Amino acid sequence: MNINIEEYNIYIKPGETDLRKRAETLSFLVRSEMKMEPMSKSIFLFCNKSKRRLTAILWNGNGWVEITKKLSCTGGTYCWPKNEKVAEEVSIEEVLEMLRGGNPWRRFPTF
């Protein structure tokens, strides 16, 4: 499987998601809750209630690709947005910062 991530848009489903659901059901959430097309050239990210497990889904033309990452017990939690506005497209840099433990959505006041 050869996926060029730069060809994909990346979107986050804010809030918690039951990650016992698999790609087909998560794609339904993309359509019904995020009002987006799950079979587009996009990657959709979901996080569970404990903020220790992430799942990414993408449609690669003939099937679903589903990737899950679970932090260890001592690995902390992901900084995951609750704000619906963050469901807008995010950059790969923001995703990588989050995976490293940072908070790419933290905004500082401007003066």
Secondary structure by P-SEA (a helix, b strand, c coil): cccccccbbbbbbcccccccccaaaaaaaaaccccccccccbbbbbbcccccbbbbbbbcccbbbbbbbbbccccccccccccccccccccaaaaaaaaaccccccccccc
